[in-house]
Amino acid sequence: MDENRSEHTKGYEPNFILKDDEENDLPCASATWSDGQSRAQHDTDDSSEEGFGYRYSSGFSNSDPGKSFKKHGRRRRNVGEPVSLTKKTLALLIVGCLLLSCLFGMGGAFIAGSIMSKQSGDVSSLSTDSGNPSDGFNLEDATGSNMTVKEITDAVEKSVVEIRTEQAAGDSWLEQYVTEGAGSGVIISKDGYIMTNNHVIENSSKVTVTTSDGKEYDATLVGTDPTNDVAVIKIKAGNLTPVTFGNSDQLEVGDLAVAVGNPLGELGGTVTAGIISATDRELNINGTTMKLLQTDSSINPGNSGGGLFNDDGQLVGLVVAKSSGSDVEGLGFAIPVNTAADVAGQLMDKGYVSGQPYSGMTYTEGSSGFDSFFGGSSGTVYVYSVDSDTAKQAGFKAGDVIFAIDGKQMTSIEDVSALITSHKVGDKLTYTIVRGGQTKEIKLKLQEKTKELMQSRE
C-alpha cells in the first residue's frame, strides 16, 4: 500500500479541495494530483470510529483513528490539522500582506494629513479672513495691535534720547560737589527740541543728550513746568526724527503700551511692552495732584522723560514715575500726551504755561538743615527765598516758618504746592507764619507763573 502510494505521488505537488461527505452531511477532503488522478482520502476501513482525522503532508494521507474525538455525540471533522503550502503560494501571500500593509499605511497617513490640513486651514481663516487676531498667544494679538512691538520699535527708536545731568550740591560743611543724574527724552521737532520731565533736568548745571546714533550734544533749557512735570530742552542738530503724537483721550484699558527709555541711566534704547492698565489715575507727585496713565510696561529709574507708545507707534504718554517697594510690581505711570504736548508747546512759544497760580516764593523743609539755622524742627516748611515783588510787598521774608495756609497746617513742601495749585490766579490766601518766636498772618494774592517770574528765581 505504501509503495503504490509513493509511486502515485512521486514528483507531484498536491492541491487540496474540500468536498461534501454525502453520507454524513460533512465536508471531507480529497487530494487531486496534477496529472488528473485522485485518491479518496476518506477511510472507510474504520467506519466504527466516530469522526475522522487526516494529516496532509507532502501528498500523503494516513488514517489516524487515535485522533478522532466525540463531542455531544456528533461526528466532526478535524479542523485543527496544519495545511502545507508551496513556496510560490507562500511568497505570494507574504507579498500580498505587505502590499495591503503599505496601502493601509498610506491611507492612514493621507487621512491624518487631510485632518491636520483642515484644522490648520480653520485656524488660518480665523486669523486672516476675519482681520482680527484669534489665538491671543502673543501681546500684539491679545491687545488687537495694528503693529508688532518690533515694528513699533523700528519706527520710534530714533526719536528717543538719553539724558545725563550734572548738578552742583553742598553738604552741611559747605563743601561743594557734583551729583549726576540720568533720564530720557523724546524728540519733538527736526531742529532739536526735546521734551522730558522737569524733575530730570531741574536745577542742573549741565545737560547732555545722546541720540540713538551715539552722538552727544550739550542741551540748553527752553522752559520748564514743575506743576505738570514737563520741560523742553534744545540741542543744535538738524534732520532729527521727531515722534508722531497720538491722542491719549482715545486710549482704552487693555491697549498695547510700549515704553522706550534709558533705565538706570545706562541702558539707553531699552524697550518694554505691556498694556494700558488705567487711563485716569490721580496721584500726588511732589505736592501736585496729577491725572496719569497707568501701565504694566517695565518702568525703572532713568525711564523718566521717555516715551510711551501705542499700537500705531504714536506717542501717547511721557513716562514720569513708577511705584516702588518690595511688594510692588508692574505699576508705571505716564503723563498723557495731550497734556504734555500742550505744556511743551506753550513752553516753546512763551517760555511758561499760562493760567498757573504762583506765590512768588521758593520753599524748603527743616530736614534740609535750615531747621537748626532758623530754630525750627524737622518737618517744618520755611521760606527759602522771596522771588516776586508781590510777595515782598506782602511782607514775607526768607526764614519765615510757614505754619498754616488758610487754616490748614503745612508740614511739607508738597502740602504747600498742592494747596496753591488747587487755586486760580487772583485768589487770595492767608498765610500763618512764625517769625522770631511770634505768630503773624499775611495775605497774598496769587500771580500767574510767567517766564519772567521764573527767570527771576535763577
TAVENWO-V713757 format. One record per residue. N is the residue number from 1. SS is DSSP state (H for helix, E for strand, L for the rest). PHI is phi in whole degrees, 0 to 359 (999 if undefined). PSI is psi in degrees with one decimal (999 if undefined). Layout:
BEGIN
N;SS;PHI;PSI, N;SS;PHI;PSI
END
This chain:
BEGIN
1;L;999;-42.6, 2;H;292;-38.1, 3;H;293;-43.6, 4;H;299;-41.8, 5;H;297;-39.4, 6;H;295;-39.8, 7;H;293;-39.4, 8;H;292;-31.5, 9;H;261;-11.8, 10;L;297;127.1, 11;L;81;5.6, 12;L;246;151.5, 13;L;248;121.5, 14;L;282;144.1, 15;E;242;138.7, 16;E;252;133.0, 17;E;230;133.4, 18;E;273;129.7, 19;E;236;155.1, 20;E;285;139.5, 21;E;270;102.1, 22;L;299;-37.7, 23;L;292;-45.5, 24;L;257;6.1, 25;L;55;36.1, 26;E;230;149.9, 27;E;287;143.0, 28;E;230;166.3, 29;E;253;144.2, 30;E;226;152.7, 31;E;254;130.7, 32;E;244;129.4, 33;L;265;164.6, 34;L;288;-16.6, 35;L;269;11.7, 36;L;90;-10.8, 37;L;279;148.3, 38;E;218;155.0, 39;E;233;128.7, 40;E;290;135.5, 41;L;251;13.3, 42;L;279;124.4, 43;L;273;107.2, 44;L;268;-6.5, 45;L;285;-20.8, 46;L;239;55.1, 47;L;289;-13.1, 48;L;285;-21.0, 49;L;276;138.6, 50;L;280;139.9, 51;L;82;-178.7, 52;L;207;162.7, 53;L;207;113.2, 54;E;238;138.9, 55;L;251;119.8, 56;L;261;115.2, 57;E;210;115.4, 58;L;55;35.5, 59;L;84;-1.2, 60;E;266;148.3, 61;L;227;137.9, 62;L;228;138.8, 63;E;286;130.5, 64;L;225;75.6, 65;H;298;-22.4, 66;H;292;-15.6, 67;H;267;-7.0, 68;L;288;158.2, 69;L;210;164.0, 70;L;247;143.5, 71;E;211;109.3, 72;L;57;30.6, 73;L;74;9.1, 74;E;256;150.5, 75;L;275;126.5, 76;L;233;153.8, 77;L;272;156.9, 78;L;279;104.9, 79;L;264;1.6, 80;L;261;5.5, 81;L;280;140.3, 82;L;291;150.0, 83;L;246;130.6, 84;L;269;135.8, 85;L;242;159.0, 86;L;284;160.9, 87;H;298;-39.2, 88;H;296;-45.2, 89;H;296;-42.2, 90;H;298;-40.9, 91;H;296;-41.9, 92;H;296;-40.1, 93;H;298;-42.5, 94;H;296;-45.4, 95;H;299;-42.7, 96;H;299;-43.0, 97;H;297;-42.1, 98;H;297;-42.8, 99;H;297;-43.0, 100;H;298;-41.5, 101;H;299;-44.1, 102;H;298;-44.3, 103;H;298;-43.8, 104;H;297;-41.2, 105;H;296;-44.6, 106;H;295;-39.4, 107;H;297;-42.9, 108;H;296;-42.3, 109;H;296;-39.5, 110;H;296;-43.8, 111;H;296;-44.4, 112;H;297;-42.3, 113;H;297;-38.7, 114;H;296;-42.2, 115;H;296;-46.8, 116;H;297;-40.3, 117;H;296;-39.6, 118;H;295;-43.4, 119;H;296;-42.0, 120;H;297;-40.5, 121;H;296;-36.8, 122;H;296;-45.5, 123;H;296;-43.0, 124;H;298;-41.2, 125;H;294;-31.7, 126;H;292;-37.1, 127;H;270;-16.9, 128;H;245;-44.5, 129;L;294;-39.8, 130;L;280;-18.9, 131;L;78;4.3, 132;L;242;143.1, 133;L;297;149.3, 134;L;237;-27.8, 135;L;262;-26.4, 136;L;68;20.3, 137;L;281;-13.2, 138;L;226;168.5, 139;H;297;-38.6, 140;H;298;-44.9, 141;H;294;-42.3, 142;H;296;-31.5, 143;H;260;-2.2, 144;L;69;34.4, 145;L;293;144.2, 146;L;280;-24.3, 147;L;229;155.0, 148;L;281;163.5, 149;H;300;-37.3, 150;H;297;-43.4, 151;H;294;-39.1, 152;H;296;-44.3, 153;H;301;-46.4, 154;H;299;-33.9, 155;H;283;-27.3, 156;H;244;-10.5, 157;H;300;-30.7, 158;H;281;-8.1, 159;H;262;-4.3, 160;E;250;134.6, 161;E;238;161.7, 162;E;264;143.5, 163;E;234;130.3, 164;E;239;140.5, 165;E;232;155.9, 166;E;232;140.9, 167;E;217;131.1, 168;E;282;138.1, 169;E;218;164.1, 170;E;222;156.9, 171;L;253;-174.4, 172;L;293;-14.5, 173;L;264;12.2, 174;L;62;24.3, 175;L;272;139.3, 176;E;264;143.4, 177;E;208;165.9, 178;E;251;130.0, 179;E;254;148.0, 180;E;247;146.6, 181;E;224;171.7, 182;E;210;153.6, 183;E;194;-158.7, 184;E;224;170.5, 185;E;203;165.1, 186;E;235;136.9, 187;E;284;128.1, 188;L;244;0.4, 189;L;206;154.8, 190;L;294;-25.8, 191;L;265;16.9, 192;L;108;7.9, 193;E;281;133.9, 194;E;230;133.6, 195;E;259;136.9, 196;E;210;-169.9, 197;L;272;148.7, 198;H;298;-41.3, 199;H;291;-14.4, 200;H;287;-38.9, 201;H;246;0.5, 202;L;301;131.4, 203;L;62;19.6, 204;L;278;141.2, 205;L;269;-18.1, 206;E;210;135.4, 207;E;232;126.5, 208;E;241;133.5, 209;E;247;134.3, 210;E;241;121.5, 211;L;275;174.0, 212;L;295;-22.4, 213;L;273;4.9, 214;L;91;0.1, 215;L;281;142.6, 216;E;249;142.6, 217;E;222;144.1, 218;E;279;136.0, 219;L;249;149.8, 220;E;245;151.3, 221;E;277;128.0, 222;E;267;-46.8, 223;E;185;156.8, 224;E;217;147.8, 225;E;227;94.8, 226;L;299;-29.7, 227;L;298;-46.1, 228;L;261;0.3, 229;L;57;46.0, 230;E;235;140.9, 231;E;220;154.6, 232;E;236;130.1, 233;E;238;167.9, 234;E;221;141.9, 235;L;240;154.6, 236;L;274;92.1, 237;L;205;157.4, 238;L;228;167.3, 239;L;57;35.7, 240;L;280;167.1, 241;L;255;102.2, 242;L;282;158.4, 243;L;288;160.2, 244;L;259;124.5, 245;E;282;135.5, 246;L;260;-167.3, 247;L;241;104.5, 248;H;292;-19.5, 249;H;290;-18.5, 250;H;268;-2.2, 251;L;292;147.0, 252;L;231;152.2, 253;L;299;130.5, 254;L;103;-10.3, 255;L;292;151.9, 256;E;296;139.8, 257;E;225;121.4, 258;E;243;121.1, 259;E;257;134.2, 260;E;232;127.5, 261;E;191;-158.6, 262;E;234;66.2, 263;E;299;141.1, 264;L;65;5.9, 265;L;72;9.7, 266;L;227;-8.7, 267;E;241;59.2, 268;E;301;144.5, 269;E;79;12.9, 270;E;290;135.0, 271;E;245;129.1, 272;E;230;150.4, 273;E;229;146.6, 274;E;195;-143.4, 275;E;229;167.9, 276;E;281;117.8, 277;E;269;-28.7, 278;E;199;154.8, 279;E;247;-4.6, 280;E;212;49.7, 281;E;283;127.6, 282;E;263;117.0, 283;E;231;148.2, 284;E;262;111.2, 285;E;241;118.0, 286;L;54;40.9, 287;L;85;0.0, 288;E;242;130.8, 289;E;277;122.9, 290;E;235;145.0, 291;E;262;116.4, 292;E;235;160.4, 293;E;277;142.7, 294;E;247;138.2, 295;E;220;154.5, 296;L;261;8.0, 297;L;299;141.6, 298;L;295;119.9, 299;L;239;132.8, 300;L;222;164.8, 301;L;307;133.7, 302;L;104;-20.3, 303;L;284;-18.7, 304;L;305;132.3, 305;L;90;-7.8, 306;L;279;180.0, 307;E;260;146.8, 308;E;244;120.3, 309;E;245;151.0, 310;L;268;-171.1, 311;L;283;-0.7, 312;L;254;7.1, 313;L;76;21.0, 314;L;261;144.5, 315;E;288;122.5, 316;E;240;-8.4, 317;E;200;152.1, 318;E;252;110.9, 319;E;303;132.2, 320;E;234;-33.5, 321;E;196;167.3, 322;E;221;151.0, 323;L;279;134.0, 324;L;244;163.4, 325;L;142;156.3, 326;L;295;-25.2, 327;L;254;11.1, 328;L;253;131.8, 329;L;211;138.5, 330;L;71;31.7, 331;L;239;94.2, 332;E;242;155.6, 333;E;224;150.4, 334;E;217;146.5, 335;E;285;127.5, 336;E;305;137.5, 337;H;295;-27.5, 338;H;298;-34.1, 339;H;282;-49.3, 340;H;298;-42.3, 341;H;292;-37.5, 342;H;296;-44.1, 343;H;297;-45.8, 344;H;299;-40.6, 345;H;298;-41.2, 346;H;292;-38.1, 347;H;296;-37.0, 348;H;287;-36.5, 349;H;279;-44.8, 350;L;241;-17.9, 351;L;88;-0.8, 352;L;205;170.1, 353;L;254;122.2, 354;L;289;152.5, 355;L;84;5.6, 356;L;265;131.0, 357;E;286;149.0, 358;E;213;133.2, 359;L;276;-17.4, 360;L;82;15.5, 361;E;226;157.8, 362;E;247;139.9, 363;E;242;159.0, 364;E;216;169.3, 365;E;246;158.5, 366;H;298;-27.3, 367;H;291;-11.2, 368;H;275;-5.6, 369;L;116;-16.6, 370;H;283;-13.6, 371;H;297;-43.9, 372;H;288;-31.6, 373;H;291;-39.8, 374;H;263;1.5, 375;L;79;21.1, 376;L;263;-165.2, 377;L;228;165.6, 378;L;301;136.1, 379;L;95;3.2, 380;L;265;140.5, 381;E;261;133.9, 382;E;238;157.4, 383;E;277;116.9, 384;E;277;-43.4, 385;E;207;149.9, 386;E;256;113.3, 387;L;256;-15.6, 388;L;239;155.4, 389;H;296;-35.8, 390;H;299;-43.9, 391;H;291;-35.2, 392;H;293;-43.6, 393;H;293;-27.6, 394;H;289;-20.9, 395;L;112;11.2, 396;L;282;150.3, 397;L;223;152.5, 398;L;299;134.8, 399;L;101;-9.8, 400;L;297;137.0, 401;E;271;123.2, 402;E;272;100.0, 403;E;278;-42.2, 404;E;204;158.1, 405;E;228;124.6, 406;L;53;37.5, 407;L;82;-1.8, 408;E;259;123.1, 409;E;295;137.5, 410;L;255;123.7, 411;L;241;-1.4, 412;L;202;162.4, 413;H;298;-34.6, 414;H;300;-37.8, 415;H;298;-43.6, 416;H;294;-46.8, 417;H;297;-43.3, 418;H;297;-39.1, 419;H;290;-41.0, 420;H;295;-45.9, 421;H;290;-14.9, 422;L;280;-6.9, 423;L;254;177.2, 424;L;246;163.6, 425;L;300;131.9, 426;L;100;-16.7, 427;L;293;149.6, 428;E;253;134.5, 429;E;242;150.2, 430;E;250;114.3, 431;E;267;133.7, 432;E;255;114.1, 433;E;243;163.0, 434;E;238;123.7, 435;E;220;122.6, 436;L;61;31.9, 437;L;83;0.6, 438;E;245;145.8, 439;E;267;140.8, 440;E;213;145.9, 441;E;253;135.1, 442;E;229;131.9, 443;E;266;142.3, 444;E;221;131.9, 445;E;267;126.0, 446;L;288;137.8, 447;E;260;170.8, 448;E;273;137.5, 449;L;282;100.0, 450;L;259;168.9, 451;H;297;-38.8, 452;H;295;-41.7, 453;H;294;-38.5, 454;H;291;-36.4, 455;H;291;-28.4, 456;H;292;-17.6, 457;L;282;-21.1, 458;L;279;999
END
